Amino acid sequence: MKFAAPDVALMVTAMVVVLCSPVLPLLMQERPQVGDVALVIASPWGDAAWIADKAGVQEVAPERAPLGVLVALETSQSVAQLYAHGAWLVVDGERVLELCAI
């Protein structure tokens, strides 16, 4: 069975959409504001708790995820500091709290 180039392109596009679909809602959220709880996601070889500590934000959850930590954003520069110290994503942590019932 042979595939034509348009068929292969369609299959690759469909696979990319399916694989990226869990991440897309995270990327489409509004940026967390001062006073909000945020989820800081680090790289697999990074340490989200270290990033939060260096950025000067306080952890708010008793447990840590392997790649993330929940923090309270205290100043308007908190998100910028988190990214400057190596955070991959800083997203709304309220939804995570609701899902995990913390």
N, CA, C and O atoms as CSV, one atom per row, in Angstrom:
chain,resi,resn,atom,element,x,y,z
A,1,MET,N,N,0.840,-1.175,0.000
A,1,MET,CA,C,0.000,0.000,0.000
A,1,MET,C,C,0.887,1.241,0.000
A,1,MET,O,O,1.710,1.417,0.898
A,2,LYS,N,N,0.724,2.093,-0.994
A,2,LYS,CA,C,1.516,3.306,-1.114
A,2,LYS,C,C,0.687,4.504,-0.677
A,2,LYS,O,O,-0.527,4.555,-0.876
A,3,PHE,N,N,1.380,5.465,-0.075
A,3,PHE,CA,C,0.736,6.697,0.351
A,3,PHE,C,C,1.237,7.843,-0.507
A,3,PHE,O,O,2.425,7.930,-0.817
A,4,ALA,N,N,0.331,8.709,-0.880
A,4,ALA,CA,C,0.708,9.910,-1.629
A,4,ALA,C,C,1.179,10.968,-0.634
A,4,ALA,O,O,0.836,10.909,0.547
A,5,ALA,N,N,1.963,11.932,-1.110
A,5,ALA,CA,C,2.509,12.990,-0.249
A,5,ALA,C,C,1.418,13.748,0.513
A,5,ALA,O,O,1.606,14.016,1.700
A,6,PRO,N,N,0.279,14.109,-0.110
A,6,PRO,CA,C,-0.764,14.798,0.667
A,6,PRO,C,C,-1.327,13.930,1.801
A,6,PRO,O,O,-1.675,14.440,2.866
A,7,ASP,N,N,-1.414,12.622,1.563
A,7,ASP,CA,C,-1.909,11.718,2.607
A,7,ASP,C,C,-0.947,11.680,3.790
A,7,ASP,O,O,-1.379,11.713,4.942
A,8,VAL,N,N,0.334,11.613,3.519
A,8,VAL,CA,C,1.341,11.578,4.574
A,8,VAL,C,C,1.321,12.895,5.354
A,8,VAL,O,O,1.394,12.894,6.582
A,9,ALA,N,N,1.222,14.005,4.642
A,9,ALA,CA,C,1.176,15.308,5.301
A,9,ALA,C,C,-0.050,15.412,6.205
A,9,ALA,O,O,0.043,15.949,7.309
A,10,LEU,N,N,-1.184,14.911,5.758
A,10,LEU,CA,C,-2.399,14.935,6.565
A,10,LEU,C,C,-2.249,14.062,7.810
A,10,LEU,O,O,-2.671,14.459,8.896
A,11,MET,N,N,-1.651,12.875,7.662
A,11,MET,CA,C,-1.448,11.999,8.810
A,11,MET,C,C,-0.484,12.611,9.822
A,11,MET,O,O,-0.724,12.532,11.027
A,12,VAL,N,N,0.589,13.215,9.354
A,12,VAL,CA,C,1.549,13.854,10.260
A,12,VAL,C,C,0.893,15.017,10.983
A,12,VAL,O,O,1.086,15.175,12.188
A,13,THR,N,N,0.127,15.828,10.282
A,13,THR,CA,C,-0.578,16.948,10.898
A,13,THR,C,C,-1.558,16.458,11.956
A,13,THR,O,O,-1.643,17.041,13.036
A,14,ALA,N,N,-2.288,15.408,11.664
A,14,ALA,CA,C,-3.243,14.863,12.625
A,14,ALA,C,C,-2.521,14.344,13.870
A,14,ALA,O,O,-2.996,14.544,14.988
A,15,MET,N,N,-1.385,13.684,13.686
A,15,MET,CA,C,-0.632,13.181,14.840
A,15,MET,C,C,-0.103,14.323,15.700
A,15,MET,O,O,-0.134,14.233,16.928
A,16,VAL,N,N,0.376,15.382,15.082
A,16,VAL,CA,C,0.888,16.536,15.832
A,16,VAL,C,C,-0.234,17.178,16.640
A,16,VAL,O,O,-0.032,17.536,17.800
A,17,VAL,N,N,-1.402,17.326,16.045
A,17,VAL,CA,C,-2.544,17.917,16.748
A,17,VAL,C,C,-2.945,17.057,17.943
A,17,VAL,O,O,-3.198,17.580,19.028
A,18,VAL,N,N,-3.002,15.752,17.751
A,18,VAL,CA,C,-3.387,14.845,18.839
A,18,VAL,C,C,-2.349,14.868,19.957
A,18,VAL,O,O,-2.714,14.894,21.132
A,19,LEU,N,N,-1.074,14.858,19.613
A,19,LEU,CA,C,-0.031,14.858,20.626
A,19,LEU,C,C,0.062,16.186,21.379
A,19,LEU,O,O,0.399,16.202,22.563
A,20,CYS,N,N,-0.231,17.288,20.711
A,20,CYS,CA,C,-0.130,18.606,21.340
A,20,CYS,C,C,-1.414,19.050,22.039
A,20,CYS,O,O,-1.395,20.032,22.780
A,21,SER,N,N,-2.501,18.367,21.827
A,21,SER,CA,C,-3.784,18.817,22.367
A,21,SER,C,C,-3.812,18.955,23.885
A,21,SER,O,O,-4.484,19.869,24.364
A,22,PRO,N,N,-3.140,18.126,24.682
A,22,PRO,CA,C,-3.164,18.363,26.127
A,22,PRO,C,C,-2.433,19.634,26.546
A,22,PRO,O,O,-2.771,20.227,27.570
A,23,VAL,N,N,-1.445,20.057,25.778
A,23,VAL,CA,C,-0.642,21.223,26.127
A,23,VAL,C,C,-1.285,22.526,25.640
A,23,VAL,O,O,-1.071,23.579,26.240
A,24,LEU,N,N,-2.048,22.467,24.589
A,24,LEU,CA,C,-2.622,23.683,24.014
A,24,LEU,C,C,-3.468,24.492,24.990
A,24,LEU,O,O,-3.338,25.716,25.008
A,25,PRO,N,N,-4.329,23.877,25.803
A,25,PRO,CA,C,-5.089,24.702,26.757
A,25,PRO,C,C,-4.189,25.443,27.751
A,25,PRO,O,O,-4.523,26.550,28.174
A,26,LEU,N,N,-3.062,24.852,28.123
A,26,LEU,CA,C,-2.135,25.542,29.021
A,26,LEU,C,C,-1.544,26.775,28.361
A,26,LEU,O,O,-1.377,27.814,29.000
A,27,LEU,N,N,-1.230,26.655,27.089
A,27,LEU,CA,C,-0.618,27.771,26.378
A,27,LEU,C,C,-1.616,28.880,26.052
A,27,LEU,O,O,-1.219,30.025,25.832
A,28,MET,N,N,-2.896,28.554,26.020
A,28,MET,CA,C,-3.916,29.530,25.631
A,28,MET,C,C,-4.482,30.313,26.820
A,28,MET,O,O,-5.291,31.220,26.624
A,29,GLN,N,N,-4.075,29.982,28.038
A,29,GLN,CA,C,-4.580,30.666,29.221
A,29,GLN,C,C,-4.013,32.079,29.328
A,29,GLN,O,O,-2.984,32.407,28.738
A,30,GLU,N,N,-4.720,32.902,30.101
A,30,GLU,CA,C,-4.191,34.213,30.415
A,30,GLU,C,C,-3.059,34.055,31.418
A,30,GLU,O,O,-3.003,33.081,32.169
A,31,ARG,N,N,-2.170,35.019,31.415
A,31,ARG,CA,C,-1.041,35.007,32.340
A,31,ARG,C,C,-1.553,35.245,33.762
A,31,ARG,O,O,-2.380,36.132,33.974
A,32,PRO,N,N,-1.076,34.470,34.740
A,32,PRO,CA,C,-1.508,34.687,36.129
A,32,PRO,C,C,-1.129,36.091,36.602
A,32,PRO,O,O,-0.122,36.648,36.164
A,33,GLN,N,N,-1.931,36.651,37.486
A,33,GLN,CA,C,-1.734,38.011,37.986
A,33,GLN,C,C,-1.227,37.981,39.431
A,33,GLN,O,O,-1.187,36.931,40.073
A,34,VAL,N,N,-0.844,39.153,39.920
A,34,VAL,CA,C,-0.395,39.295,41.306
A,34,VAL,C,C,-1.503,38.819,42.243
A,34,VAL,O,O,-2.668,39.179,42.073
A,35,GLY,N,N,-1.134,38.016,43.221
A,35,GLY,CA,C,-2.090,37.473,44.174
A,35,GLY,C,C,-2.653,36.119,43.781
A,35,GLY,O,O,-3.289,35.454,44.599
A,36,ASP,N,N,-2.430,35.703,42.551
A,36,ASP,CA,C,-2.915,34.402,42.084
A,36,ASP,C,C,-1.940,33.290,42.477
A,36,ASP,O,O,-0.777,33.533,42.797
A,37,VAL,N,N,-2.453,32.082,42.440
A,37,VAL,CA,C,-1.609,30.896,42.576
A,37,VAL,C,C,-1.230,30.460,41.165
A,37,VAL,O,O,-2.077,30.396,40.275
A,38,ALA,N,N,0.047,30.162,40.975
A,38,ALA,CA,C,0.526,29.769,39.648
A,38,ALA,C,C,1.240,28.427,39.736
A,38,ALA,O,O,1.845,28.090,40.755
A,39,LEU,N,N,1.158,27.681,38.663
A,39,LEU,CA,C,1.905,26.435,38.525
A,39,LEU,C,C,3.149,26.744,37.702
A,39,LEU,O,O,3.055,27.191,36.559
A,40,VAL,N,N,4.301,26.504,38.288
A,40,VAL,CA,C,5.582,26.713,37.611
A,40,VAL,C,C,6.045,25.363,37.095
A,40,VAL,O,O,6.243,24.429,37.872
A,41,ILE,N,N,6.215,25.262,35.794
A,41,ILE,CA,C,6.645,24.014,35.165
A,41,ILE,C,C,8.086,24.180,34.703
A,41,ILE,O,O,8.406,25.105,33.956
A,42,ALA,N,N,8.948,23.279,35.152
A,42,ALA,CA,C,10.365,23.314,34.800
A,42,ALA,C,C,10.684,22.220,33.789
A,42,ALA,O,O,9.860,21.349,33.510
A,43,SER,N,N,11.874,22.284,33.258
A,43,SER,CA,C,12.332,21.253,32.333
A,43,SER,C,C,12.558,19.948,33.091
A,43,SER,O,O,12.681,19.967,34.316
A,44,PRO,N,N,12.614,18.825,32.395
A,44,PRO,CA,C,12.850,17.547,33.075
A,44,PRO,C,C,14.177,17.509,33.840
A,44,PRO,O,O,14.283,16.800,34.840
A,45,TRP,N,N,15.178,18.249,33.395
A,45,TRP,CA,C,16.466,18.272,34.068
A,45,TRP,C,C,16.575,19.461,35.025
A,45,TRP,O,O,17.607,19.642,35.671
A,46,GLY,N,N,15.511,20.273,35.120
A,46,GLY,CA,C,15.504,21.418,36.021
A,46,GLY,C,C,14.822,21.091,37.340
A,46,GLY,O,O,14.364,19.968,37.552
A,47,ASP,N,N,14.760,22.077,38.221
A,47,ASP,CA,C,14.151,21.918,39.532
A,47,ASP,C,C,13.214,23.099,39.761
A,47,ASP,O,O,13.669,24.221,39.983
A,48,ALA,N,N,11.913,22.849,39.707
A,48,ALA,CA,C,10.921,23.911,39.839
A,48,ALA,C,C,11.001,24.584,41.207
A,48,ALA,O,O,10.794,25.793,41.308
A,49,ALA,N,N,11.298,23.823,42.260
A,49,ALA,CA,C,11.409,24.408,43.597
A,49,ALA,C,C,12.600,25.367,43.668
A,49,ALA,O,O,12.508,26.419,44.302
A,50,TRP,N,N,13.698,25.021,43.033
A,50,TRP,CA,C,14.866,25.895,42.992
A,50,TRP,C,C,14.541,27.169,42.229
A,50,TRP,O,O,14.923,28.262,42.647
A,51,ILE,N,N,13.837,27.030,41.110
A,51,ILE,CA,C,13.439,28.194,40.315
A,51,ILE,C,C,12.569,29.123,41.148
A,51,ILE,O,O,12.775,30.336,41.145
A,52,ALA,N,N,11.601,28.565,41.860
A,52,ALA,CA,C,10.714,29.379,42.702
A,52,ALA,C,C,11.500,30.085,43.800
A,52,ALA,O,O,11.258,31.258,44.085
A,53,ASP,N,N,12.440,29.374,44.414
A,53,ASP,CA,C,13.254,29.969,45.469
A,53,ASP,C,C,14.090,31.122,44.935
A,53,ASP,O,O,14.130,32.190,45.545
A,54,LYS,N,N,14.757,30.922,43.808
A,54,LYS,CA,C,15.595,31.968,43.215
A,54,LYS,C,C,14.772,33.164,42.740
A,54,LYS,O,O,15.260,34.294,42.739
A,55,ALA,N,N,13.528,32.919,42.336
A,55,ALA,CA,C,12.662,34.016,41.882
A,55,ALA,C,C,12.030,34.758,43.057
A,55,ALA,O,O,11.425,35.812,42.866
A,56,GLY,N,N,12.164,34.223,44.259
A,56,GLY,CA,C,11.647,34.896,45.440
A,56,GLY,C,C,10.149,34.754,45.650
A,56,GLY,O,O,9.516,35.639,46.226
A,57,VAL,N,N,9.574,33.643,45.187
A,57,VAL,CA,C,8.145,33.402,45.402
A,57,VAL,C,C,7.972,32.249,46.382
A,57,VAL,O,O,8.834,31.377,46.492
A,58,GLN,N,N,6.861,32.256,47.083
A,58,GLN,CA,C,6.577,31.278,48.133
A,58,GLN,C,C,5.779,30.098,47.591
A,58,GLN,O,O,4.793,30.290,46.880
A,59,GLU,N,N,6.197,28.889,47.919
A,59,GLU,CA,C,5.418,27.700,47.569
A,59,GLU,C,C,4.155,27.661,48.415
A,59,GLU,O,O,4.171,28.062,49.578
A,60,VAL,N,N,3.039,27.171,47.825
A,60,VAL,CA,C,1.771,27.154,48.547
A,60,VAL,C,C,1.201,25.761,48.762
A,60,VAL,O,O,0.220,25.614,49.492
A,61,ALA,N,N,1.768,24.758,48.165
A,61,ALA,CA,C,1.227,23.401,48.302
A,61,ALA,C,C,2.186,22.541,49.112
A,61,ALA,O,O,3.401,22.718,49.035
A,62,PRO,N,N,1.643,21.617,49.883
A,62,PRO,CA,C,2.503,20.750,50.686
A,62,PRO,C,C,3.252,19.696,49.861
A,62,PRO,O,O,4.254,19.149,50.321
A,63,GLU,N,N,2.781,19.416,48.670
A,63,GLU,CA,C,3.395,18.407,47.802
A,63,GLU,C,C,3.952,19.072,46.544
A,63,GLU,O,O,3.496,20.136,46.126
A,64,ARG,N,N,4.950,18.414,45.957
A,64,ARG,CA,C,5.529,18.890,44.699
A,64,ARG,C,C,5.336,17.833,43.621
A,64,ARG,O,O,5.371,16.631,43.886
A,65,ALA,N,N,5.132,18.307,42.412
A,65,ALA,CA,C,5.097,17.407,41.264
A,65,ALA,C,C,6.527,17.252,40.742
A,65,ALA,O,O,7.386,18.075,41.058
A,66,PRO,N,N,6.793,16.224,39.957
A,66,PRO,CA,C,8.157,16.040,39.445
A,66,PRO,C,C,8.670,17.224,38.625
A,66,PRO,O,O,9.854,17.553,38.698
A,67,LEU,N,N,7.806,17.859,37.854
A,67,LEU,CA,C,8.252,18.970,37.008
A,67,LEU,C,C,7.647,20.313,37.403
A,67,LEU,O,O,7.895,21.310,36.725
A,68,GLY,N,N,6.867,20.371,38.469
A,68,GLY,CA,C,6.193,21.618,38.780
A,68,GLY,C,C,6.012,21.856,40.257
A,68,GLY,O,O,6.140,20.951,41.082
A,69,VAL,N,N,5.708,23.114,40.571
A,69,VAL,CA,C,5.451,23.529,41.935
A,69,VAL,C,C,4.418,24.652,41.896
A,69,VAL,O,O,4.409,25.466,40.972
A,70,LEU,N,N,3.552,24.690,42.902
A,70,LEU,CA,C,2.553,25.748,43.017
A,70,LEU,C,C,3.108,26.871,43.872
A,70,LEU,O,O,3.622,26.632,44.964
A,71,VAL,N,N,3.004,28.105,43.373
A,71,VAL,CA,C,3.548,29.263,44.073
A,71,VAL,C,C,2.516,30.383,44.125
A,71,VAL,O,O,1.567,30.410,43.342
A,72,ALA,N,N,2.720,31.309,45.064
A,72,ALA,CA,C,1.896,32.521,45.142
A,72,ALA,C,C,2.669,33.648,44.478
A,72,ALA,O,O,3.826,33.899,44.818
A,73,LEU,N,N,2.032,34.325,43.533
A,73,LEU,CA,C,2.673,35.443,42.849
A,73,LEU,C,C,2.491,36.693,43.702
A,73,LEU,O,O,1.370,37.164,43.891
A,74,GLU,N,N,3.588,37.226,44.213
A,74,GLU,CA,C,3.528,38.313,45.180
A,74,GLU,C,C,3.740,39.693,44.572
A,74,GLU,O,O,3.240,40.684,45.105
A,75,THR,N,N,4.470,39.773,43.472
A,75,THR,CA,C,4.728,41.074,42.838
A,75,THR,C,C,4.441,40.982,41.347
A,75,THR,O,O,4.244,39.900,40.794
A,76,SER,N,N,4.424,42.141,40.721
A,76,SER,CA,C,4.164,42.169,39.276
A,76,SER,C,C,5.330,41.588,38.479
A,76,SER,O,O,5.164,41.245,37.309
A,77,GLN,N,N,6.496,41.474,39.090
A,77,GLN,CA,C,7.667,40.926,38.410
A,77,GLN,C,C,7.879,39.435,38.674
A,77,GLN,O,O,8.837,38.850,38.169
A,78,SER,N,N,7.004,38.822,39.452
A,78,SER,CA,C,7.190,37.413,39.826
A,78,SER,C,C,7.243,36.491,38.614
A,78,SER,O,O,8.110,35.620,38.537
A,79,VAL,N,N,6.332,36.673,37.672
A,79,VAL,CA,C,6.300,35.794,36.491
A,79,VAL,C,C,7.560,35.981,35.658
A,79,VAL,O,O,8.146,35.005,35.189
A,80,ALA,N,N,7.978,37.224,35.475
A,80,ALA,CA,C,9.197,37.496,34.701
A,80,ALA,C,C,10.416,36.873,35.387
A,80,ALA,O,O,11.299,36.340,34.714
A,81,GLN,N,N,10.470,36.936,36.713
A,81,GLN,CA,C,11.587,36.348,37.444
A,81,GLN,C,C,11.598,34.828,37.314
A,81,GLN,O,O,12.662,34.221,37.197
A,82,LEU,N,N,10.427,34.218,37.333
A,82,LEU,CA,C,10.348,32.766,37.166
A,82,LEU,C,C,10.882,32.344,35.807
A,82,LEU,O,O,11.652,31.390,35.705
A,83,TYR,N,N,10.470,33.060,34.756
A,83,TYR,CA,C,10.990,32.748,33.422
A,83,TYR,C,C,12.493,33.003,33.338
A,83,TYR,O,O,13.216,32.241,32.697
A,84,ALA,N,N,12.963,34.067,33.979
A,84,ALA,CA,C,14.389,34.400,33.944
A,84,ALA,C,C,15.242,33.331,34.617
A,84,ALA,O,O,16.401,33.144,34.247
A,85,HIS,N,N,14.689,32.636,35.588
A,85,HIS,CA,C,15.439,31.608,36.292
A,85,HIS,C,C,15.229,30.201,35.711
A,85,HIS,O,O,15.727,29.225,36.271
A,86,GLY,N,N,14.503,30.090,34.602
A,86,GLY,CA,C,14.440,28.805,33.897
A,86,GLY,C,C,13.096,28.120,33.820
A,86,GLY,O,O,13.033,26.973,33.380
A,87,ALA,N,N,12.015,28.767,34.227
A,87,ALA,CA,C,10.694,28.136,34.122
A,87,ALA,C,C,10.318,27.986,32.653
A,87,ALA,O,O,10.538,28.891,31.849
A,88,TRP,N,N,9.756,26.850,32.320
A,88,TRP,CA,C,9.258,26.645,30.956
A,88,TRP,C,C,7.899,27.285,30.784
A,88,TRP,O,O,7.654,27.970,29.792
A,89,LEU,N,N,7.008,27.067,31.747
A,89,LEU,CA,C,5.662,27.639,31.708
A,89,LEU,C,C,5.278,28.120,33.097
A,89,LEU,O,O,5.669,27.529,34.104
A,90,VAL,N,N,4.513,29.192,33.136
A,90,VAL,CA,C,3.899,29.669,34.372
A,90,VAL,C,C,2.420,29.836,34.037
A,90,VAL,O,O,2.043,30.739,33.289
A,91,VAL,N,N,1.584,28.958,34.596
A,91,VAL,CA,C,0.167,28.935,34.240
A,91,VAL,C,C,-0.693,29.054,35.495
A,91,VAL,O,O,-0.202,28.969,36.621
A,92,ASP,N,N,-1.981,29.252,35.270
A,92,ASP,CA,C,-2.947,29.399,36.355
A,92,ASP,C,C,-2.956,28.151,37.231
A,92,ASP,O,O,-3.257,27.055,36.759
A,93,GLY,N,N,-2.627,28.323,38.494
A,93,GLY,CA,C,-2.586,27.201,39.415
A,93,GLY,C,C,-3.912,26.897,40.077
A,93,GLY,O,O,-4.064,25.843,40.694
A,94,GLU,N,N,-4.887,27.806,39.963
A,94,GLU,CA,C,-6.190,27.584,40.578
A,94,GLU,C,C,-6.870,26.336,39.999
A,94,GLU,O,O,-7.498,25.573,40.734
A,95,ARG,N,N,-6.746,26.136,38.711
A,95,ARG,CA,C,-7.348,24.946,38.086
A,95,ARG,C,C,-6.699,23.666,38.590
A,95,ARG,O,O,-7.376,22.658,38.790
A,96,VAL,N,N,-5.409,23.706,38.793
A,96,VAL,CA,C,-4.709,22.537,39.322
A,96,VAL,C,C,-5.191,22.254,40.739
A,96,VAL,O,O,-5.418,21.100,41.103
A,97,LEU,N,N,-5.344,23.292,41.526
A,97,LEU,CA,C,-5.844,23.118,42.893
A,97,LEU,C,C,-7.240,22.515,42.892
A,97,LEU,O,O,-7.549,21.659,43.721
A,98,GLU,N,N,-8.079,22.954,41.972
A,98,GLU,CA,C,-9.436,22.406,41.873
A,98,GLU,C,C,-9.409,20.934,41.472
A,98,GLU,O,O,-10.133,20.119,42.045
A,99,LEU,N,N,-8.578,20.595,40.492
A,99,LEU,CA,C,-8.496,19.216,40.031
A,99,LEU,C,C,-7.927,18.291,41.095
A,99,LEU,O,O,-8.382,17.156,41.237
A,100,CYS,N,N,-6.950,18.760,41.836
A,100,CYS,CA,C,-6.299,17.922,42.834
A,100,CYS,C,C,-6.972,18.008,44.192
A,100,CYS,O,O,-6.631,17.252,45.102
A,101,ALA,N,N,-7.916,18.911,44.339
A,101,ALA,CA,C,-8.660,19.096,45.604
A,101,ALA,C,C,-7.720,19.368,46.757
A,101,ALA,O,O,-7.858,18.784,47.832
A,102,ILE,N,N,-6.760,20.259,46.535
A,102,ILE,CA,C,-5.814,20.632,47.597
A,102,ILE,C,C,-6.412,21.795,48.369
A,102,ILE,O,O,-5.799,22.288,49.316
